Structures are given as C-alpha cells and as structure tokens.
C-alpha cells in the first residue's frame, strides 16, 4: 500500500496521504499536489529542485525543502517585509504565494500517544487529545491513525474521533479475526469549523462482555485546508 487517502482540491491538484516513501507515488500524483507522509507535508512540483535529499531520486522532484516551513526568524521576516512584491495578506511570511494555497497548512498541530493502553470497559476511555490553536472560522483537515487489537474474537474493539466532546468525526466497531495481532486504522475529514480553540479526541472502549481492547501508536493531525 502507498496512497492511503486522497482529496481533490481543484485545478487537477490533490492532497494525498501515504504510508511509505513518497517518491513511490510521484507518477500517480499531479504537479501542484501535496503529499503527507508521517508528520511532514511535501509539495509535488513540475520542475527539478536545486538540492538532492534522501527522498529525491532520479527525475523525481520531491524534497524536504518543499515541506511547510517553520516561521521565519526576525531577520528573515525583516527581509520579507522589505521585499517586492509585499507579503500577501493571507500569510504575511510568504511572497508571491499561490492564492489557493496561501493558508494551506497553517495552524499545524500534532499530538501522539505511542504506548499501549488497554481497557475492558464499555465506557469510552480517552487515549489522546489534541487542542488546536485559536483559529479563525474556516475549513480544516483532521487526520487520525492508530493501531488496535481486541483479545476476544467474539467482541468488538470500539473507537471514535470526537470534535469538542460533542460531534463524532469517526466511529468504528470491529471484531478481530485474530486476537493477538494489531491492526492499523487511519482516516481524515475535511470540516468547516467555527472560530476559537477546539479539541479533537481519540477515544476507545471494549464491547460489553469478556475481552480487552488495546490501542497504541495513536496520532492526530490538524491543519488549515486550501
């Protein structure tokens, strides 16, 4: 498996999420698209890059230099402030930005809980919580991934991703074929959110009866959509 999910953002561009070396999927990803691998976002470009890094091979034009950058230093910002043309209103640190992608990736927030947790309770147990920055109203992307198992092959492992302790973004009830092996699960949603600080929870539980639910390598991502 390489591409695990894909979102059309218009103008023949996509956001794709991959579970292996991003160079593998380059022939299937149109120029101008974005590739999310782990915690790093890359941009697929149509021209070669000036530097060769570990994720760049052959004629593939992909580099960690295309990852969404951190905020500039004060000296870098001063240079941008004096640049021509002036930085765009949508993002004061970017000059000559693509209007569609000016805000894409802003408010990037990541949370993880890598260790194993378990429960025999049918009540929801919080495995992981992500708290967003104070964001303006707009469209955002929430991504989740985790590994799960249930010791009983006749009972369900249950999980949900919840927004502001109110709205469910994902629900799952799954009975395993093998109670000793972990199973990967991931997904994302594009959602319109109100202004303010929000919480995203990953909760889990066990179906009533015998059996223990286990969860590990839980991760949540949040960032601005185009």
C-alpha positions, 0 to 999 in steps of 0.5 A: 500500500502507498496512497492511503487517502486522497482529496481533490482540491481543484485545478487537477491538484490533490492532497494525498496521504501515504504510508511509505516513501513518497517518491513511490507515488510521484507518477500517480500524483499531479504537479501542484499536489501535496503529499503527507507522509508521517508528520511532514507535508511535501509539495509535488512540483513540475520542475527539478529542485536545486538540492538532492535529499534522501527522498529525491531520486532520479527525475523525481522532484520531491524534497524536504525543502518543499515541506511547510516551513517553520516561521521565519526568524526576525531577520528573515521576516525583516527581509520579507517585509522589505521585499517586492512584491509585499507579503500577501495578506493571507500569510504575511511570511510568504511572497508571491504565494499561490492564492489557493494555497496561501493558508494551506497548512497553517495552524499545524498541530500534532499530538501522539500517544505511542504506548499501549493502553488497554481497557475492558470497559464499555465506557469510552476511555480517552487515549489522546487529545489534541487542542488546536490553536485559536483559529479563525472560522474556516475549513480544516483537515483532521487526520487520525491513525492508530493501531488496535487489537481486541483479545476476544474474537467474539467482541468488538474493539470500539473507537471514535474521533470526537470534535469538542466532546460533542460531534463524532468525526469517526466511529468504528466497531470491529471484531478481530479475526485474530486476537493477538495481532494489531491492526492499523486504522487511519482516516481524515475529514475535511470540516468547516469549523467555527472560530476559537480553540477546539479539541479533537479526541481519540477515544476507545472502549471494549464491547460489553462482555469478556475481552480487552481492547488495546490501542497504541501508536495513536496520532492526530493531525490538524491543519488549515485546508486550501 
